[in-house]
């Protein structure tokens, strides 16, 4: 029986963390049917529960320096999705995404630190230190990207928009503890390595996983397969840092990152003058630069320009697709590589945000350029000018196919098929 308080109330029982831990661990073991065994599961679970209780019971406890692997994921083009779909449907799609990704994160031993808009920050190596924290984070990232294909199929059935994400991972010493004020605080991690994880994530393309050099070094030799290093200029660092795109992870994980559609899409030679604006963060800079698109696919383009641009910059532009009589809406691209030349430099960029109808129009240009169909099969009726914008664009593209094909037939050698 609880003791009475001086004002006649009843005192709460004394807080006994070890007993609470035992009750929670016993309940979880019973639910999962994991009693017995070698005790590893129970020890890990006890450590996790103790860390959670200690963190909540000791808000004034000092922060600690600890090596942690930080995983950051972000939905690409989410602003456009939010602008073109009803907000309740956007919220439904986002909540489904968070639920699906959280299941994967916890399955691979991670902890969700916070949601930031459409981003997720997950930690590996805290509250329980793990020797395989970096490998677990990489395995988790691959599993998250693999989950997206089924997730988007379900979204299509539910009438929800498809979502695509990029994932950045970095490992290093951070400060783990409670941050905030008396009115609001939270347990989180801070430090330069967290900032670098954010910078790495910001350079990811849709469907891509990029990791820092520290994370690469923490994986067992021969276990991880990555592509060639990508130099990344980071504010506050004199020399570029190197990041790597994850391809696969060996035993015991045996996971392969899904191949991105962009790498499989054919490219066609074109000549399309265009103007573009450079983006800094979320802001679009006033003023236009100019160039000419030399080849294009549904995933990106290569252009010639005299403008000075840097790798990893985002740009915004529209394309007028000549004979098709189509002008796209705003397309956002990320600059990947630059090759200096005279008089213009060659810039290769990948689309990071493009409307489905614009993607279809570009696909029509590529198909017509690479393999000119017979005029009879390409000829369609004049599009209805009263139809919605997306329908008009698709109809205009179909109408213009046979004219573009006829023009290309008169230019021997002008069309070529190339894969990046």
C-alpha positions as CSV (number, residue, x, y, z in Angstrom):
1,X,0.0,0.0,0.0
2,X,1.3,3.4,-0.9
3,X,2.1,5.9,1.9
4,X,-0.1,9.0,2.4
5,X,1.3,12.4,1.6
6,X,1.1,15.4,4.1
7,X,-1.8,16.9,2.2
8,X,-3.8,13.7,2.4
9,X,-3.0,12.3,-1.0
10,X,-1.2,9.1,-1.9
11,X,2.5,9.0,-2.7
12,X,3.6,7.2,-5.8
13,X,5.7,4.1,-5.3
14,X,9.5,4.6,-5.3
15,X,11.0,4.5,-8.9
16,X,13.0,1.3,-9.2
17,X,14.7,1.2,-12.6
18,X,16.1,-2.3,-12.4
19,X,12.6,-3.8,-11.6
20,X,11.0,-1.8,-14.4
21,X,13.7,-3.1,-16.8
22,X,13.1,-6.7,-15.8
23,X,9.3,-6.3,-16.4
24,X,9.8,-4.7,-19.8
25,X,12.4,-7.3,-20.9
26,X,10.2,-10.1,-19.7
27,X,7.2,-8.8,-21.5
28,X,9.1,-8.3,-24.8
29,X,10.7,-11.8,-24.5
30,X,7.2,-13.3,-23.9
31,X,5.8,-11.4,-26.9
32,X,8.6,-12.4,-29.2
33,X,9.0,-15.9,-27.9
34,X,12.7,-15.4,-27.3
35,X,13.2,-16.7,-23.8
36,X,16.2,-18.9,-23.2
37,X,18.9,-19.2,-25.8
38,X,22.4,-17.9,-25.2
39,X,21.3,-14.8,-23.4
40,X,22.6,-12.4,-26.1
41,X,19.2,-11.1,-27.0
42,X,18.3,-10.5,-23.3
43,X,21.5,-8.7,-22.5
44,X,21.1,-6.4,-25.6
45,X,17.5,-5.7,-24.7
46,X,18.4,-5.0,-21.1
47,X,21.0,-2.5,-22.2
48,X,18.6,-0.8,-24.6
49,X,15.9,-0.5,-21.9
50,X,18.3,0.7,-19.2
51,X,19.7,3.4,-21.6
52,X,16.2,4.6,-22.4
53,X,15.2,4.7,-18.7
54,X,18.4,6.4,-17.7
55,X,18.1,9.0,-20.4
56,X,14.6,9.8,-19.4
57,X,15.3,9.8,-15.6
58,X,18.5,11.9,-15.8
59,X,17.8,15.0,-17.9
60,X,20.7,16.7,-16.3
61,X,23.2,14.0,-17.0
62,X,26.3,15.3,-18.9
63,X,26.6,14.6,-22.6
64,X,29.1,12.0,-23.7
65,X,31.4,11.8,-26.7
66,X,30.9,8.5,-28.6
67,X,31.5,7.1,-32.1
68,X,28.1,6.8,-33.8
69,X,27.0,6.1,-37.4
70,X,24.4,8.6,-38.6
71,X,21.9,7.7,-41.3
72,X,19.9,10.5,-43.0
73,X,17.2,9.9,-45.5
74,X,15.2,12.4,-47.5
75,X,12.4,12.3,-50.0
76,X,13.5,13.8,-53.3
77,X,11.1,16.3,-54.9
78,X,8.7,16.2,-51.9
79,X,7.9,19.9,-52.3
80,X,6.5,19.3,-55.8
81,X,4.5,16.3,-54.5
82,X,3.0,18.4,-51.7
83,X,2.1,21.2,-54.2
84,X,0.4,18.8,-56.7
85,X,-1.6,16.5,-54.4
86,X,-4.2,17.2,-51.7
87,X,-2.6,17.6,-48.3
88,X,-4.5,14.8,-46.6
89,X,-3.2,12.4,-49.3
90,X,0.3,13.8,-48.9
91,X,0.2,13.2,-45.2
92,X,-1.1,9.7,-45.7
93,X,1.8,8.9,-48.1
94,X,4.3,10.4,-45.7
95,X,3.0,8.6,-42.7
96,X,3.1,5.3,-44.6
97,X,6.7,6.1,-45.7
98,X,7.7,6.8,-42.1
99,X,6.1,3.7,-40.8
100,X,7.7,1.5,-43.4
101,X,11.2,3.0,-43.0
102,X,11.0,2.9,-39.2
103,X,10.3,-0.9,-39.3
104,X,13.4,-1.4,-41.4
105,X,15.6,0.8,-39.2
106,X,14.7,-1.0,-36.0
107,X,15.0,-4.4,-37.8
108,X,18.7,-3.6,-38.4
109,X,19.4,-2.3,-34.9
110,X,19.1,1.4,-35.5
111,X,17.3,4.0,-33.4
112,X,15.1,6.7,-35.0
113,X,16.4,10.0,-33.6
114,X,13.9,12.4,-35.2
115,X,11.8,13.2,-38.2
116,X,12.6,16.5,-39.9
117,X,9.9,17.4,-42.4
118,X,10.1,14.5,-44.9
119,X,13.6,13.4,-43.6
120,X,14.5,10.7,-41.1
121,X,17.6,10.8,-38.9
122,X,18.6,7.3,-37.5
123,X,21.5,6.4,-35.3
124,X,23.6,3.2,-35.0
125,X,26.0,2.7,-32.1
126,X,23.8,4.5,-29.5
127,X,22.4,3.9,-26.9
128,X,24.2,0.6,-27.1
129,X,27.7,0.5,-28.6
130,X,28.1,-2.0,-31.5
131,X,31.2,-3.0,-33.3
132,X,29.2,-3.5,-36.5
133,X,27.3,-0.2,-36.3
134,X,28.6,1.1,-39.7
135,X,27.8,-2.2,-41.5
136,X,24.4,-2.3,-39.9
137,X,23.6,1.2,-41.1
138,X,24.7,0.3,-44.6
139,X,22.6,-2.8,-44.6
140,X,19.7,-0.8,-43.3
141,X,20.1,1.8,-46.1
142,X,20.1,-0.9,-48.8
143,X,17.0,-2.5,-47.3
144,X,15.3,0.8,-47.1
145,X,15.9,1.5,-50.8
146,X,14.8,-2.1,-51.7
147,X,11.6,-1.5,-49.7
148,X,10.7,1.5,-51.9
149,X,9.7,-0.5,-55.0
150,X,6.9,-2.4,-53.1
151,X,6.0,0.7,-51.2
152,X,5.4,2.6,-54.4
153,X,3.4,-0.2,-56.0
154,X,1.1,-0.1,-52.9
155,X,0.9,3.7,-53.2
156,X,-0.2,3.4,-56.8
157,X,-3.0,1.0,-55.8
158,X,-4.0,3.4,-53.1
159,X,-4.0,6.4,-55.4
160,X,-1.0,7.9,-53.6
161,X,2.0,9.6,-55.2
162,X,5.2,7.6,-55.7
163,X,8.1,8.7,-53.4
164,X,11.9,8.4,-54.0
165,X,14.6,9.0,-51.5
166,X,18.3,9.5,-51.1
167,X,20.3,8.3,-48.1
168,X,23.6,9.6,-46.7
169,X,25.6,7.9,-44.0
170,X,28.6,9.1,-42.0
171,X,30.6,7.7,-39.0
172,X,32.5,9.6,-36.4
173,X,32.7,11.0,-32.9
174,X,29.7,13.0,-31.8
175,X,28.3,14.4,-28.6
176,X,25.4,12.3,-27.3
177,X,23.0,13.8,-24.8
178,X,20.1,16.1,-24.0
179,X,19.9,19.3,-25.9
180,X,17.4,22.1,-25.5
181,X,16.0,24.4,-22.8
182,X,13.8,24.1,-19.7
183,X,10.7,24.4,-21.9
184,X,11.7,21.8,-24.4
185,X,14.7,19.4,-24.8
186,X,15.4,16.2,-26.5
187,X,18.1,13.4,-26.6
188,X,20.1,13.7,-29.8
189,X,23.6,13.9,-31.3
190,X,25.5,16.9,-32.4
191,X,28.9,17.6,-33.9
192,X,30.8,18.0,-37.2
193,X,30.2,14.4,-38.2
194,X,26.5,14.9,-38.0
195,X,26.8,18.0,-40.2
196,X,28.9,16.0,-42.7
197,X,26.2,13.3,-42.8
198,X,23.7,16.0,-43.7
199,X,26.0,17.3,-46.4
200,X,26.5,13.8,-47.9
201,X,22.7,13.2,-47.9
202,X,22.1,16.5,-49.7
203,X,24.3,15.3,-52.6
204,X,22.3,12.1,-53.0
205,X,20.2,11.4,-56.1
206,X,16.9,9.6,-56.0
207,X,17.5,5.9,-55.1
208,X,21.1,6.5,-54.2
209,X,23.1,5.7,-51.0
210,X,26.3,7.7,-50.3
211,X,28.7,7.0,-47.4
212,X,31.6,8.9,-46.0
213,X,35.2,7.6,-45.9
214,X,35.0,6.8,-42.2
215,X,32.0,4.6,-42.7
216,X,33.8,2.8,-45.5
217,X,36.8,2.2,-43.3
218,X,34.6,0.7,-40.5
219,X,33.4,-2.1,-42.8
220,X,35.3,-5.4,-42.9
221,X,37.7,-5.7,-45.9
222,X,36.1,-7.1,-49.0
223,X,32.6,-6.9,-47.5
224,X,31.4,-3.7,-49.1
225,X,31.4,-2.9,-52.8
226,X,31.2,0.8,-53.8
227,X,31.7,2.9,-56.9
228,X,34.6,5.2,-57.5
229,X,35.0,8.0,-55.0
230,X,33.2,11.3,-55.5
231,X,35.0,14.5,-54.3
232,X,32.7,16.7,-52.3
233,X,33.5,20.2,-51.3
234,X,32.3,20.9,-47.7
235,X,32.0,24.3,-46.0
236,X,34.6,24.6,-43.3
237,X,37.0,22.0,-44.8
238,X,40.0,23.0,-46.9
239,X,40.2,19.8,-48.9
240,X,37.3,18.0,-50.6
241,X,36.0,14.9,-48.7
242,X,35.5,11.7,-50.6
243,X,32.1,9.9,-50.6
244,X,31.2,6.6,-52.1
245,X,28.0,5.1,-53.7
246,X,27.1,1.8,-52.2
247,X,26.6,-1.1,-54.6
248,X,26.4,-4.2,-52.4
249,X,27.2,-5.6,-48.9
250,X,28.5,-9.2,-48.5
251,X,27.9,-11.9,-45.8
252,X,26.1,-12.1,-43.5
253,X,24.0,-9.4,-45.0
254,X,24.1,-10.4,-48.7
255,X,22.3,-7.3,-49.9
256,X,22.6,-5.5,-53.2
257,X,21.4,-1.9,-53.7
258,X,18.7,-1.7,-56.4
259,X,19.9,-0.4,-59.7
260,X,18.5,3.1,-60.4
261,X,16.3,3.5,-63.5
262,X,18.4,6.4,-64.7
263,X,21.4,4.1,-65.4
264,X,19.2,1.8,-67.6
265,X,17.5,4.6,-69.6
266,X,18.6,5.2,-73.2
267,X,20.0,8.6,-74.2
268,X,19.5,10.4,-77.6
269,X,21.4,13.2,-79.2
270,X,19.4,16.4,-79.5
271,X,19.9,20.2,-80.0
272,X,17.7,22.1,-77.5
273,X,18.7,25.6,-76.4
274,X,17.6,26.2,-72.8
275,X,18.0,28.7,-69.9
276,X,18.5,27.7,-66.3
277,X,18.8,29.1,-62.8
278,X,21.2,28.0,-60.1
279,X,19.7,27.0,-56.7
280,X,21.4,27.6,-53.4
281,X,19.8,25.4,-50.7
282,X,16.1,25.9,-51.1
283,X,16.5,29.3,-52.8
284,X,16.5,29.9,-56.6
285,X,19.0,32.6,-57.5
286,X,17.7,35.5,-59.8
287,X,19.1,35.6,-63.3
288,X,19.4,33.0,-66.0
289,X,22.4,31.2,-67.5
290,X,22.2,29.7,-71.0
291,X,23.3,26.6,-72.8
292,X,22.3,23.8,-75.3
293,X,21.2,20.3,-74.4
294,X,23.3,17.9,-76.5
295,X,21.8,14.6,-75.3
296,X,18.9,13.6,-73.0
297,X,17.2,10.7,-71.3
298,X,14.2,10.4,-69.0
299,X,16.7,10.6,-66.1
300,X,19.0,13.5,-67.1
301,X,20.9,15.4,-69.7
302,X,24.3,16.6,-71.0
303,X,24.5,20.2,-72.0
304,X,27.1,22.7,-73.3
305,X,27.3,26.0,-71.5
306,X,29.7,28.9,-71.0
307,X,28.3,29.4,-67.5
308,X,30.5,28.7,-64.5
309,X,28.8,26.0,-62.4
310,X,30.0,23.6,-59.7
311,X,29.4,19.9,-59.1
312,X,26.5,19.0,-56.8
313,X,24.7,22.3,-57.5
314,X,20.9,22.1,-58.2
315,X,19.5,24.0,-61.2
316,X,16.0,24.8,-62.4
317,X,14.9,25.0,-66.0
318,X,12.2,24.3,-68.6
319,X,12.7,22.7,-72.0
320,X,10.9,23.5,-75.3
321,X,10.8,20.2,-77.1
322,X,10.8,21.6,-80.7
323,X,8.7,19.7,-83.2
324,X,6.6,18.2,-80.4
325,X,5.3,21.6,-79.6
326,X,5.7,20.9,-75.9
327,X,7.1,23.2,-73.2
328,X,7.8,21.4,-69.9
329,X,7.1,22.7,-66.5
330,X,9.9,23.4,-64.1
331,X,12.5,20.6,-63.9
332,X,15.1,20.5,-61.2
333,X,18.5,18.8,-61.9
334,X,21.7,18.2,-60.0
335,X,25.0,18.8,-61.6
336,X,27.1,15.7,-61.5
337,X,30.2,16.3,-63.6
338,X,31.8,19.1,-65.6
339,X,34.3,18.9,-68.4
340,X,36.1,22.1,-69.5
341,X,36.2,22.8,-73.2
342,X,36.3,25.5,-75.8
343,X,34.2,27.6,-76.2
344,X,31.8,25.9,-73.8
345,X,32.1,23.3,-71.0
346,X,30.2,20.1,-70.9
347,X,27.8,19.7,-67.9
348,X,26.2,16.4,-67.0
349,X,23.2,16.6,-64.7
350,X,20.5,14.2,-63.4
351,X,16.9,15.1,-62.9
352,X,15.9,15.2,-59.2
353,X,12.4,16.5,-59.6
354,X,10.3,16.2,-62.8
355,X,6.6,15.9,-63.4
356,X,5.4,12.6,-64.8
357,X,3.9,14.2,-67.9
358,X,7.3,16.0,-68.6
359,X,9.1,12.7,-68.2
360,X,6.7,11.1,-70.7
361,X,7.3,13.9,-73.2
362,X,11.1,13.5,-72.9
363,X,10.6,9.8,-73.4
364,X,8.7,10.5,-76.6
365,X,11.6,12.6,-77.9
366,X,14.1,9.9,-77.0
367,X,12.1,7.1,-78.6
368,X,11.4,9.1,-81.8
369,X,15.0,10.1,-82.1
370,X,16.5,6.6,-81.6
371,X,14.0,4.6,-83.6
372,X,11.8,6.6,-85.9
373,X,8.4,4.8,-86.1
374,X,6.4,4.8,-89.3
375,X,4.4,8.0,-89.8
376,X,1.1,6.0,-89.9
377,X,1.7,4.5,-86.4
378,X,2.9,7.8,-84.9
379,X,0.1,10.1,-86.4
380,X,-2.5,10.9,-83.8
381,X,-5.4,13.3,-83.7
382,X,-4.9,16.9,-82.7
383,X,-4.9,17.2,-78.9
384,X,-7.9,18.7,-77.2
385,X,-6.9,22.2,-76.2
386,X,-9.5,22.1,-73.5
387,X,-7.9,19.2,-71.8
388,X,-5.8,19.6,-68.6
389,X,-2.1,20.7,-69.1
390,X,-0.7,17.2,-68.6
391,X,-3.0,15.7,-71.2
392,X,-2.3,18.4,-73.7
393,X,1.4,17.8,-73.3
394,X,1.1,14.1,-73.8
395,X,-1.2,14.6,-76.8
396,X,1.1,17.2,-78.4
397,X,4.0,14.8,-78.0
398,X,2.1,12.1,-79.8
399,X,1.1,14.4,-82.6
400,X,4.6,15.6,-83.2
401,X,6.3,12.2,-83.2
402,X,6.0,11.5,-86.9
403,X,7.3,15.0,-87.8
404,X,10.3,14.6,-85.5
405,X,11.0,11.1,-86.9
406,X,10.9,12.4,-90.5
407,X,13.3,15.2,-89.7
408,X,15.7,12.8,-88.0
409,X,15.6,10.4,-90.9
410,X,17.0,13.3,-93.0
411,X,20.0,13.6,-90.6
412,X,22.2,10.5,-91.0
413,X,24.2,9.7,-87.9
414,X,22.5,12.3,-85.8
415,X,20.9,9.8,-83.5
416,X,22.9,7.5,-81.2
417,X,22.2,5.3,-78.3
418,X,24.4,5.8,-75.2
419,X,24.2,4.5,-71.7
420,X,25.9,6.4,-68.9
